[in-house]
């Protein structure tokens, strides 16, 4: 465009100069034949210049058109490749859901079998209960390994690997099934970072439980959201909404303007992702009012919430419900009344009843064994997760093959 304007300006200047010279020649009495000759010469020169400019512009336009056509074909091929890879990736994640269902026999069915056996052999049941009372089973005595239950040296190696992951903005994910226990199916997945130190065993981190040098918690949580949405993007459809990815965040992300804006931009650009992601936050963040504006922005984009460690106050439950909370996550030990609660706090059965009456799902966390799962089902809890029920399974993203199961 600039070259065209310069050419027009040059032609105008040339015409003005020729006109000026002709006026001088006429005023000095130059013969008419000479004036005509000068005019014809100037016109010829101007025509030659215009033809050369037109020829160059025509060639340039052809080159641009050819380049645009090549670029269009390249983009079309790239889009088709991404689409095909997305189909393969969706199959991988759907296979993971199918694998969870096939490997889990519904605890409710086991409970039913146990009751039938009890009816036919009451004496055996009595002996079993006596044995359980005096000698708890090995599985019942087991406790889940803490997320960072490692020594100082191993922790330092994990910190180095974590810093590398956050700095590189590329992370492997591990997904832990949230089991719909009565059906033996996955009702969702908890998102973890799969951290592999240079030495030692890998560690799956759901949320930072302690400060790590040179790792900003807000940046860590933003990367978790980005990685989860990238996984979800490859399997958009009904399966994503029915089996969402639960991403743990905290006040660190909500109060960091830049990182929070990045998260908002993702869901603004890809609105369909909001249905496949559940933001999991401590319950106190919904009731304190400090981050209400940020939560409303997320809710306005269609993002669902899960509240962790609800205290049992009915008023808090109503506030969380208004904020868009669709599920509360409560430790199995609390639901089974094995932990000391403050005076006047409702028991586990009352918590389940209040949540059910409010239309909020209860997700039991840290379920230790199948016996506890059966007890929770009898209380009306269907969704549950725990290291003993189903451990996190690693998903690795690479450029060659997309999303794979390790």
C-alpha positions as CSV (number, residue, x, y, z in Angstrom):
1,X,0.0,0.0,0.0
2,X,2.8,2.4,0.8
3,X,4.6,1.7,-2.5
4,X,1.4,2.4,-4.4
5,X,0.9,5.7,-2.7
6,X,4.6,6.6,-3.4
7,X,4.1,5.8,-7.1
8,X,1.0,7.9,-7.3
9,X,2.7,10.8,-5.6
10,X,5.7,10.5,-8.0
11,X,3.5,10.5,-11.1
12,X,1.7,13.5,-9.8
13,X,4.9,15.3,-9.1
14,X,6.2,14.4,-12.6
15,X,3.0,15.7,-14.2
16,X,3.2,18.9,-12.2
17,X,6.8,19.5,-13.3
18,X,6.0,18.9,-17.0
19,X,3.0,21.2,-16.8
20,X,5.2,23.9,-15.2
21,X,7.9,23.6,-17.9
22,X,5.2,23.8,-20.6
23,X,3.8,27.0,-19.1
24,X,7.2,28.6,-19.1
25,X,7.8,27.5,-22.7
26,X,4.4,28.9,-23.9
27,X,5.1,32.2,-22.0
28,X,8.4,32.6,-23.8
29,X,6.9,32.0,-27.2
30,X,8.2,28.5,-27.9
31,X,7.0,27.1,-31.2
32,X,3.8,24.9,-31.0
33,X,5.6,21.9,-32.6
34,X,8.2,21.9,-29.9
35,X,5.5,22.1,-27.2
36,X,3.7,19.2,-28.7
37,X,6.9,17.2,-28.9
38,X,7.7,17.8,-25.2
39,X,4.2,16.9,-24.2
40,X,4.3,13.7,-26.2
41,X,7.7,12.8,-24.8
42,X,6.5,13.3,-21.2
43,X,3.3,11.3,-21.8
44,X,5.4,8.5,-23.3
45,X,7.7,8.4,-20.3
46,X,4.8,8.4,-17.9
47,X,3.1,5.6,-19.8
48,X,6.3,3.5,-19.7
49,X,6.7,4.0,-16.0
50,X,3.0,3.2,-15.4
51,X,3.3,0.0,-17.4
52,X,6.5,-1.1,-15.6
53,X,4.8,-0.4,-12.2
54,X,1.7,-2.4,-13.3
55,X,3.8,-5.3,-14.5
56,X,5.6,-5.4,-11.2
57,X,2.4,-5.2,-9.2
58,X,0.9,-8.0,-11.2
59,X,3.8,-10.3,-10.5
60,X,3.7,-9.4,-6.8
61,X,0.0,-10.1,-6.6
62,X,0.6,-13.6,-8.2
63,X,3.3,-14.3,-5.7
64,X,1.1,-13.3,-2.8
65,X,-1.8,-15.3,-4.1
66,X,0.5,-18.4,-4.5
67,X,1.9,-17.9,-1.0
68,X,-1.6,-17.6,0.5
69,X,-2.8,-20.7,-1.2
70,X,0.2,-22.6,0.1
71,X,-0.3,-21.3,3.6
72,X,-4.0,-22.2,3.4
73,X,-3.2,-25.8,2.4
74,X,-0.6,-26.1,5.1
75,X,-3.1,-24.8,7.7
76,X,-5.8,-27.2,6.5
77,X,-3.3,-30.1,6.7
78,X,-2.3,-29.1,10.2
79,X,-5.9,-28.8,11.3
80,X,-6.6,-32.3,10.0
81,X,-3.6,-33.6,11.8
82,X,-4.6,-32.1,15.1
83,X,-8.1,-33.4,14.6
84,X,-6.8,-36.9,14.0
85,X,-4.5,-36.7,17.0
86,X,-7.3,-35.4,19.1
87,X,-9.4,-38.5,18.1
88,X,-6.6,-40.8,19.1
89,X,-6.1,-38.9,22.4
90,X,-9.8,-39.1,23.2
91,X,-9.7,-42.8,22.7
92,X,-6.8,-43.1,25.1
93,X,-8.7,-41.2,27.9
94,X,-11.9,-43.1,27.2
95,X,-9.9,-46.3,27.4
96,X,-8.7,-45.1,30.8
97,X,-12.3,-44.7,31.9
98,X,-13.2,-48.1,30.5
99,X,-10.2,-49.7,32.3
100,X,-11.3,-48.2,35.6
101,X,-14.8,-49.7,35.1
102,X,-13.5,-53.1,34.0
103,X,-11.1,-53.4,36.9
104,X,-13.5,-52.4,39.6
105,X,-16.1,-54.7,40.8
106,X,-18.8,-52.6,42.5
107,X,-18.3,-52.6,46.2
108,X,-22.1,-52.6,46.6
109,X,-22.2,-56.0,44.9
110,X,-19.6,-57.2,47.3
111,X,-21.7,-55.9,50.2
112,X,-24.8,-57.7,48.9
113,X,-22.8,-60.9,48.6
114,X,-21.5,-60.5,52.1
115,X,-25.0,-60.1,53.4
116,X,-26.2,-63.2,51.6
117,X,-23.3,-65.2,53.1
118,X,-24.2,-63.8,56.5
119,X,-27.8,-65.0,56.2
120,X,-26.6,-68.5,55.3
121,X,-23.8,-68.7,57.9
122,X,-24.5,-66.5,60.9
123,X,-22.0,-68.3,63.0
124,X,-19.2,-67.6,60.6
125,X,-20.1,-64.0,60.5
126,X,-20.0,-63.8,64.3
127,X,-16.6,-65.4,64.4
128,X,-15.4,-63.0,61.7
129,X,-16.6,-60.0,63.6
130,X,-14.9,-61.3,66.8
131,X,-11.7,-61.8,64.9
132,X,-11.9,-58.3,63.4
133,X,-12.5,-56.8,66.8
134,X,-9.5,-58.4,68.4
135,X,-7.2,-58.4,65.4
136,X,-7.8,-55.8,62.8
137,X,-7.1,-56.8,59.3
138,X,-3.8,-55.9,57.7
139,X,-5.6,-53.8,55.1
140,X,-7.5,-51.9,57.8
141,X,-4.2,-51.2,59.6
142,X,-2.6,-49.7,56.6
143,X,-2.5,-45.9,56.2
144,X,-2.1,-44.1,52.9
145,X,1.3,-42.8,52.1
146,X,1.5,-39.0,52.4
147,X,2.0,-37.1,49.2
148,X,5.5,-36.1,50.3
149,X,6.2,-38.8,52.9
150,X,9.9,-38.9,51.9
151,X,13.2,-38.1,53.4
152,X,15.1,-34.8,53.1
153,X,17.3,-35.9,50.3
154,X,14.3,-37.3,48.3
155,X,12.3,-34.1,49.0
156,X,15.2,-32.0,47.6
157,X,15.3,-34.0,44.4
158,X,11.5,-33.7,44.1
159,X,11.8,-29.9,44.5
160,X,14.4,-29.7,41.8
161,X,12.2,-31.7,39.4
162,X,9.2,-29.6,40.3
163,X,11.1,-26.3,39.6
164,X,12.1,-27.7,36.3
165,X,8.5,-28.6,35.4
166,X,7.1,-25.2,36.4
167,X,9.9,-23.3,34.6
168,X,9.4,-25.3,31.5
169,X,5.6,-25.0,31.6
170,X,5.2,-28.6,30.5
171,X,4.0,-31.3,32.9
172,X,3.1,-34.9,32.9
173,X,-0.3,-35.6,34.6
174,X,-1.6,-38.4,36.7
175,X,-5.3,-39.0,37.0
176,X,-6.8,-40.6,40.1
177,X,-10.3,-41.9,39.5
178,X,-13.2,-40.6,41.6
179,X,-15.2,-43.9,41.7
180,X,-19.0,-44.0,41.4
181,X,-18.7,-47.0,43.8
182,X,-22.2,-48.3,43.4
183,X,-21.7,-48.7,39.7
184,X,-18.0,-49.5,39.7
185,X,-17.4,-46.7,37.2
186,X,-15.3,-43.5,37.1
187,X,-17.3,-40.4,38.0
188,X,-14.4,-38.1,37.5
189,X,-10.6,-37.8,37.9
190,X,-8.4,-35.9,40.4
191,X,-5.6,-34.2,38.5
192,X,-2.0,-34.6,39.9
193,X,1.4,-33.5,38.7
194,X,3.6,-36.5,38.0
195,X,7.0,-35.5,39.2
196,X,10.0,-37.7,38.3
197,X,13.2,-36.8,40.1
198,X,16.5,-37.7,38.5
199,X,17.0,-40.2,41.3
200,X,14.3,-41.9,43.3
201,X,10.7,-42.8,42.8
202,X,8.2,-40.5,41.1
203,X,5.7,-38.4,43.2
204,X,2.2,-37.4,42.3
205,X,1.3,-33.9,43.6
206,X,-2.3,-32.7,43.7
207,X,-1.7,-29.4,45.5
208,X,1.4,-27.9,47.0
209,X,1.3,-28.9,50.7
210,X,4.4,-26.9,51.6
211,X,6.4,-24.0,50.2
212,X,9.0,-24.9,47.5
213,X,11.8,-22.5,46.8
214,X,11.5,-20.7,43.4
215,X,8.1,-22.2,42.8
216,X,5.2,-19.7,42.8
217,X,2.0,-21.5,44.0
218,X,-0.1,-19.4,41.7
219,X,2.1,-20.3,38.7
220,X,1.9,-24.0,39.7
221,X,-1.9,-23.9,39.9
222,X,-2.2,-22.1,36.6
223,X,0.0,-24.7,35.0
224,X,-2.2,-27.4,36.5
225,X,-5.3,-25.8,35.0
226,X,-3.6,-25.3,31.6
227,X,-2.4,-29.0,31.5
228,X,-5.8,-30.3,32.5
229,X,-7.6,-28.2,29.9
230,X,-5.2,-29.4,27.3
231,X,-6.1,-33.0,28.2
232,X,-9.8,-32.2,28.2
233,X,-9.5,-30.5,24.8
234,X,-8.6,-33.8,23.3
235,X,-11.7,-35.6,24.5
236,X,-14.5,-33.0,24.2
237,X,-18.0,-34.6,24.3
238,X,-20.4,-36.1,26.7
239,X,-17.7,-38.1,28.4
240,X,-16.0,-34.9,29.4
241,X,-19.0,-33.5,31.2
242,X,-19.9,-36.8,32.8
243,X,-16.4,-37.6,33.8
244,X,-14.8,-34.2,34.6
245,X,-11.3,-33.5,35.7
246,X,-11.1,-32.0,39.2
247,X,-8.3,-29.4,39.4
248,X,-7.2,-28.3,42.9
249,X,-6.5,-24.6,43.3
250,X,-6.3,-22.3,46.3
251,X,-6.4,-18.6,47.2
252,X,-2.9,-18.2,45.7
253,X,-4.3,-18.4,42.1
254,X,-7.4,-16.3,42.9
255,X,-5.4,-13.4,44.2
256,X,-2.7,-13.4,41.5
257,X,-4.1,-11.1,38.9
258,X,-1.8,-12.1,36.0
259,X,-2.1,-15.9,36.5
260,X,-5.8,-15.7,37.2
261,X,-6.4,-13.7,34.0
262,X,-4.5,-16.4,32.0
263,X,-6.9,-19.0,33.4
264,X,-9.9,-16.9,32.5
265,X,-8.6,-16.4,29.0
266,X,-8.5,-20.1,28.4
267,X,-12.1,-20.6,29.2
268,X,-13.2,-17.5,27.3
269,X,-11.4,-18.8,24.2
270,X,-12.7,-22.3,24.6
271,X,-16.1,-22.2,26.4
272,X,-16.7,-25.9,25.9
273,X,-13.8,-26.7,28.3
274,X,-15.7,-25.3,31.3
275,X,-18.1,-28.2,31.3
276,X,-15.3,-30.7,31.6
277,X,-13.4,-29.1,34.5
278,X,-14.3,-28.8,38.2
279,X,-12.3,-26.4,40.3
280,X,-11.7,-27.9,43.7
281,X,-11.1,-25.3,46.5
282,X,-11.2,-25.2,50.3
283,X,-14.7,-24.6,51.6
284,X,-13.6,-21.5,53.6
285,X,-12.9,-19.7,50.3
286,X,-16.6,-19.7,49.5
287,X,-17.7,-18.5,52.9
288,X,-15.1,-15.9,53.7
289,X,-16.2,-13.5,50.9
290,X,-12.6,-12.5,50.2
291,X,-12.5,-14.0,46.8
292,X,-16.2,-13.8,45.8
293,X,-15.5,-11.6,42.8
294,X,-13.0,-14.1,41.3
295,X,-15.3,-17.0,42.0
296,X,-18.2,-15.2,40.3
297,X,-16.0,-14.7,37.2
298,X,-15.2,-18.4,37.0
299,X,-18.8,-19.3,37.7
300,X,-20.0,-16.9,35.0
301,X,-17.9,-18.9,32.5
302,X,-19.8,-22.1,33.4
303,X,-17.1,-23.6,35.6
304,X,-18.3,-25.9,38.4
305,X,-16.8,-26.1,41.9
306,X,-16.2,-28.6,44.6
307,X,-15.7,-27.6,48.2
308,X,-13.1,-29.4,50.3
309,X,-13.4,-30.0,54.1
310,X,-16.9,-28.5,54.7
311,X,-17.4,-27.9,58.4
312,X,-21.0,-29.0,58.4
313,X,-22.7,-25.6,58.9
314,X,-26.0,-25.5,56.9
315,X,-25.6,-21.8,56.3
316,X,-22.2,-22.3,54.7
317,X,-23.6,-25.1,52.5
318,X,-26.3,-22.7,51.2
319,X,-23.7,-20.1,50.4
320,X,-21.6,-22.6,48.6
321,X,-24.5,-23.8,46.7
322,X,-25.3,-20.3,45.5
323,X,-21.6,-19.8,44.5
324,X,-21.9,-22.8,42.1
325,X,-20.6,-25.7,44.3
326,X,-22.0,-29.0,43.1
327,X,-20.0,-31.3,45.4
328,X,-18.4,-31.3,48.8
329,X,-15.3,-33.4,49.5
330,X,-15.2,-34.9,53.0
331,X,-12.6,-37.3,54.4
332,X,-13.9,-40.8,54.8
333,X,-12.7,-40.8,58.4
334,X,-15.0,-37.8,59.1
335,X,-18.0,-39.4,57.5
336,X,-17.5,-42.6,59.4
337,X,-17.2,-40.6,62.7
338,X,-13.6,-41.7,63.4
339,X,-12.2,-38.3,63.9
340,X,-12.8,-35.9,66.7
341,X,-15.2,-33.2,65.7
342,X,-15.9,-30.0,67.6
343,X,-18.7,-29.9,70.1
344,X,-22.1,-29.7,68.4
345,X,-20.8,-30.6,65.0
346,X,-23.1,-32.9,63.0
347,X,-22.0,-36.6,62.5
348,X,-21.2,-38.1,59.2
349,X,-24.8,-39.3,58.4
350,X,-26.1,-35.8,59.1
351,X,-23.5,-34.3,56.7
352,X,-24.7,-36.6,54.0
353,X,-28.3,-35.9,54.7
354,X,-27.8,-32.1,54.6
355,X,-25.8,-32.3,51.4
356,X,-28.4,-34.5,49.7
357,X,-31.3,-32.2,50.7
358,X,-29.4,-29.3,49.2
359,X,-28.8,-31.1,46.0
360,X,-25.0,-31.3,46.5
361,X,-23.0,-34.5,45.9
362,X,-20.7,-35.9,48.6
363,X,-17.3,-37.2,47.5
364,X,-15.6,-39.2,50.2
365,X,-11.8,-38.8,50.1
366,X,-9.0,-41.0,51.4
367,X,-11.1,-44.1,51.5
368,X,-8.8,-46.7,53.1
369,X,-10.4,-50.1,52.1
370,X,-13.4,-51.8,50.6
371,X,-15.1,-52.3,54.0
372,X,-15.1,-48.5,54.4
373,X,-16.5,-48.1,50.9
374,X,-19.3,-50.5,51.7
375,X,-20.1,-48.5,54.9
376,X,-20.1,-45.3,52.9
377,X,-22.5,-46.7,50.3
378,X,-24.9,-47.7,53.1
379,X,-24.8,-44.1,54.2
380,X,-25.8,-42.9,50.7
381,X,-22.3,-41.9,49.5
382,X,-21.7,-43.0,46.0
383,X,-18.6,-41.0,44.9
384,X,-15.3,-41.7,46.6
385,X,-11.6,-41.7,46.0
386,X,-8.6,-43.1,47.8
387,X,-5.1,-44.5,47.2
388,X,-6.3,-48.0,48.2
389,X,-9.3,-47.9,45.9
390,X,-7.6,-46.6,42.8
391,X,-4.2,-45.0,42.7
392,X,-3.3,-42.1,40.2
393,X,-2.3,-43.3,36.8
394,X,0.1,-41.4,34.7
395,X,-0.7,-39.7,31.4
396,X,2.2,-38.4,29.4
397,X,1.9,-35.8,26.6
398,X,4.5,-35.8,23.9
399,X,4.7,-34.3,20.4
400,X,4.8,-37.6,18.6
401,X,1.9,-39.5,19.9
402,X,-0.2,-37.1,21.9
403,X,-1.7,-38.2,25.2
404,X,-0.6,-41.7,26.3
405,X,-1.0,-43.9,29.3
406,X,2.2,-44.8,31.0
